[in-house]
Amino acid sequence: MNVVRVDKINYYLDIAEVIAERGTCLRKNYGCVIVKNDEIISTGYTGAPRGRENCIDLGYCVKKKIYPDVRHGGYDACRSVHAEQNAIISAARKDMINSTLYLVGKRKDTNEYEQGSMCCQMCRKLIINSGIKEVIVRENKTEYNRVDVSDWINQDDLLNGKINY
């Protein structure tokens, strides 16, 4: 019997995808796993800060209520802490240096993968400062994009006025 094992990258992306199921955003949820030397260092998913009510519990998206026509932006009104942020604050920096962050995002309304997804500018800054070396983001069940974090340092989009979501 010939058993095919899932490759290591999709293995960690699969774990991140399951973690995303804990997310409490009504629009889209992300799951994240930080891995170093083939060991999971930390995980995170989208959700309100500890002790605050989540949008899923409130029954409405606070950001959409305050900014009904804003698609990218209005993050000051969003209740969720991003998956990357939650994973980073749950780990020690010394453990994250030269690690890999695996990220999966899915839309709540369709349960489809968030196409072309990438870390927002705030998360990029946290990832850079945490010492994470590489980010891998799932596109579909078997395909993904890889980003060398040093590219975010060397190609600072904000200096050109480009804001990435």
C-alpha positions as CSV (number, residue, x, y, z in Angstrom):
1,M,0.0,0.0,0.0
2,N,1.4,3.4,-1.1
3,V,0.5,6.1,1.3
4,V,1.0,9.7,0.3
5,R,1.9,12.1,3.1
6,V,1.0,15.7,3.0
7,D,4.1,17.9,2.5
8,K,5.4,19.8,5.5
9,I,4.2,23.2,4.4
10,N,0.7,22.1,3.8
11,Y,0.8,20.2,7.1
12,Y,1.4,23.5,9.0
13,L,-1.1,25.3,6.7
14,D,-3.7,22.7,7.6
15,I,-3.1,23.3,11.3
16,A,-3.5,27.1,10.7
17,E,-6.7,26.4,8.9
18,V,-8.2,24.5,11.8
19,I,-7.0,27.2,14.2
20,A,-8.9,29.8,12.0
21,E,-12.1,27.9,12.9
22,R,-11.8,29.5,16.4
23,G,-12.0,33.0,14.9
24,T,-14.9,35.2,15.9
25,C,-15.0,37.7,13.1
26,L,-18.3,37.7,11.1
27,R,-16.5,38.6,7.8
28,K,-13.3,36.6,7.6
29,N,-11.2,34.5,9.9
30,Y,-7.5,33.8,9.9
31,G,-5.4,31.1,11.6
32,C,-1.7,31.3,12.2
33,V,1.1,29.0,13.3
34,I,4.6,30.1,14.0
35,V,7.1,27.2,13.5
36,K,10.8,27.0,14.2
37,N,13.0,23.9,13.7
38,D,9.9,21.8,12.9
39,E,8.3,22.7,16.3
40,I,5.2,24.8,16.8
41,I,6.1,27.9,18.8
42,S,2.8,29.7,18.9
43,T,-0.7,29.9,17.3
44,G,-3.3,32.6,16.9
45,Y,-6.6,33.4,15.4
46,T,-8.8,36.5,14.8
47,G,-10.8,37.6,17.8
48,A,-11.6,40.4,20.2
49,P,-9.1,41.2,23.0
50,R,-9.5,38.9,26.0
51,G,-12.5,39.8,28.1
52,R,-14.2,41.9,25.4
53,E,-17.2,40.7,23.5
54,N,-16.6,39.3,20.0
55,C,-18.6,40.3,17.0
56,I,-19.9,36.8,16.7
57,D,-21.3,37.1,20.2
58,L,-22.7,40.6,19.5
59,G,-24.3,39.5,16.3
60,Y,-23.0,42.3,14.2
61,C,-19.7,43.6,12.8
62,V,-18.8,46.7,14.8
63,K,-16.5,48.0,12.0
64,K,-19.2,47.7,9.4
65,K,-21.7,49.5,11.7
66,I,-19.3,52.4,12.1
67,Y,-17.8,52.4,8.6
68,P,-20.5,50.7,6.4
69,D,-18.8,51.6,3.0
70,V,-15.1,51.0,3.9
71,R,-13.6,47.7,2.7
72,H,-9.9,48.2,3.5
73,G,-9.5,50.5,6.4
74,G,-11.4,51.5,9.5
75,Y,-9.3,49.2,11.6
76,D,-9.7,51.5,14.5
77,A,-13.2,50.2,14.8
78,C,-12.5,46.5,14.2
79,R,-12.8,44.5,17.4
80,S,-10.4,41.7,16.2
81,V,-6.8,41.2,17.0
82,H,-5.3,39.7,13.9
83,A,-4.1,36.0,14.0
84,E,-0.5,37.1,13.4
85,Q,-0.7,39.5,16.3
86,N,-2.2,37.0,18.7
87,A,0.5,34.4,17.8
88,I,3.3,36.9,18.2
89,I,2.2,38.2,21.6
90,S,1.9,34.6,22.8
91,A,5.6,33.7,22.0
92,A,9.0,34.8,23.2
93,R,11.0,36.8,20.6
94,K,14.0,34.5,21.1
95,D,11.9,31.6,20.0
96,M,10.6,33.4,16.9
97,I,14.0,34.5,15.5
98,N,14.4,32.8,12.1
99,S,11.0,31.1,12.3
100,T,8.3,30.7,9.7
101,L,4.8,32.0,10.1
102,Y,2.0,30.0,8.3
103,L,-1.2,31.9,7.6
104,V,-4.6,30.8,6.3
105,G,-7.6,33.1,5.8
106,K,-11.2,32.1,4.9
107,R,-14.3,34.2,4.2
108,K,-17.1,33.6,6.6
109,D,-19.9,33.9,4.1
110,T,-18.5,31.5,1.5
111,N,-16.0,29.4,3.5
112,E,-13.6,30.0,0.6
113,Y,-9.9,30.9,1.0
114,E,-9.2,34.6,1.0
115,Q,-7.4,35.0,-2.4
116,G,-4.3,37.1,-2.6
117,S,-4.3,37.5,1.1
118,M,-1.2,39.0,2.8
119,C,-0.3,40.4,6.2
120,C,-1.5,44.0,6.8
121,Q,1.1,46.8,7.4
122,M,0.7,46.6,11.2
123,C,1.3,42.9,11.2
124,R,4.2,43.2,8.9
125,K,5.9,45.6,11.4
126,L,5.3,43.1,14.2
127,I,6.6,40.2,12.1
128,I,9.7,42.2,11.2
129,N,10.4,43.1,14.8
130,S,9.7,39.6,16.1
131,G,12.5,38.1,14.0
132,I,10.3,35.9,11.9
133,K,12.2,35.0,8.7
134,E,9.5,33.8,6.3
135,V,5.7,34.0,5.9
136,I,3.7,31.4,4.0
137,V,0.1,32.2,3.1
138,R,-2.4,29.6,1.7
139,E,-4.1,30.4,-1.6
140,N,-6.0,27.1,-1.9
141,K,-5.8,23.6,-0.4
142,T,-2.4,22.9,-2.0
143,E,-1.0,26.2,-3.2
144,Y,0.6,29.0,-1.2
145,N,2.7,32.1,-1.5
146,R,6.0,32.5,0.3
147,V,7.5,35.9,1.4
148,D,11.0,36.5,2.7
149,V,10.5,39.0,5.5
150,S,13.7,40.7,4.5
151,D,11.8,41.8,1.4
152,W,9.5,43.8,3.6
153,I,12.5,45.5,5.2
154,N,14.3,46.2,1.9
155,Q,11.2,47.2,-0.1
156,D,9.4,49.5,2.3
157,D,6.1,50.1,0.5
158,L,5.1,52.9,3.0
159,L,7.9,55.1,1.8
160,N,6.3,55.1,-1.7
161,G,2.9,55.8,-0.2
162,K,1.6,52.3,-0.9
163,I,-0.6,50.8,1.7
164,N,-0.9,47.0,1.6
165,Y,-3.8,45.2,3.3
